[in-house]
Amino acid sequence: MASLGNPKNTIQILQKYRLQTQKKYGQNFLVDTRILEKIIEAAQITRQDFVLEIGPGIGTMTQYLCEAAGAVAAVEIDAHLIPVLEDTLSGYSNIEILNADILKVDIAKLAEEKNGGKPFKVVANLPYYITTPILMRLLESRVPVESITIMVQKEVADRMQAKPGTKDYGALSLAVQYFAKPEVIVQVPPGCFLPQPKVGSSVVRLTRYEKPPVETEDEALMFSMIRASFNQRRKTLVNGLCNFGQFHLEKEEIKECICGLGFPENVRGEALTLEQFARLANEFKKKICIK
Ligand code: SAM
């Protein structure tokens, strides 16, 4: 029976193992059963599922995952937490605990070994200091992730869902929306964690598209262009792309591509939709190929 999702039991575990929460690892443990239940429900986990949990901490959400899923692999960087996890998860036979940095784990290999390469689900209360690199690895690499249900900083959740022309719109919005459908499930105040973070949080579910909603001939080129456009947010799109210096096109050629799609010369990257970035990337590709 899951037992840790409250302050009293969490404090007991921390005292039993003389643990200090590690700020450098973004350790804010969930102590609210209502939020834990919402996460499990949003992830739509069944006994057929293999779930990857990133950063199990003392095993709070892991207990819920073990009760709902067929099998769970939990990757925790902090070696001090491994004996704790072995204790708090001792009642479950469907868990594998790995002491590793998730950014160094070969997730495709893990999914192949544990789940025969079939689609799996990721569920995590993420360490906020590395949310974007974790997410980009899961989305950009061709691992068979079906959905990602994660706790993130509220501001990051806003960026994932942002639309063109808004202050939150940027490279993360475009990358997430190219690969997945983002939905905010619930807002989570600091009081639901121990220790309390300084920022508000949101649980987000990303359901991966089987096929991206727009077509581009060169995905890598499109994402380089997106990064270049938002690197220098206050510059025009022409200057952002030109200053990036990696597209091997003259400023006039970049202008031709942008104006050829019907945009004014001074348009900024933040005005373009995902589909327009895809079309612009195709125009770039044509020009680069005939050089
Ligand atoms: N899942 C627990 C919960 O909800 O109470 C803990 C969540 S806490 C926000 C983030 C966890 O991720 C911590 O246990 C931390 O040690 C772990 N972590 C931080 N960086 C990591 C990394 N690079 N790879 C794997 N785990 C990491």
Boltz pocket constraint, residues with backbone or C-beta under 6 A from the ligand:
constraints:
  - pocket:
      binder: B
      contacts: [[A, 24], [A, 25], [A, 26], [A, 27], [A, 28], [A, 29], [A, 30], [A, 54], [A, 55], [A, 56], [A, 57], [A, 58], [A, 59], [A, 60], [A, 61], [A, 75], [A, 76], [A, 77], [A, 78], [A, 100], [A, 101], [A, 102], [A, 103], [A, 124], [A, 125], [A, 126], [A, 127], [A, 128], [A, 130]]
      max_distance: 6.0
